[in-house]
């Protein structure tokens, strides 16, 4: 069993940066690829970034590419999402999810951390 807890969200101004963290409980964290999602009110959930189990492979959505960076520290059971040059349209609930690498289904989800960007 793995529990995911996100943190690092908050209220910022346009152009600011935030670094989100997702800490996993359990000793099997390094077995999982980790993805970051967001969902704004009235909008569909959006996959932002994915990182492989060892951190060597990353994939970004077009909305995240160039501004967001995903990374992980398996020794700390943590995956990060560095977000730069934030825009009001980045306002959403951000959460992480774990899946077996290569699989499409997710095994575990976090509860999310709210990011609000004011103009």
Buried (B, 14 or more C-beta within 10 A) or exposed (E): EBEBBBEBBEEBEEEBEBEBBBBBEBEEBEBBBBBBBBBBEEEEEBBBBBBBBEBEEEBBBEBBEEBBBBBBEBEEBBBBBBBEEBEEEBBBBBBBBBBEBEEEEBBBBBEBBEBBBEE
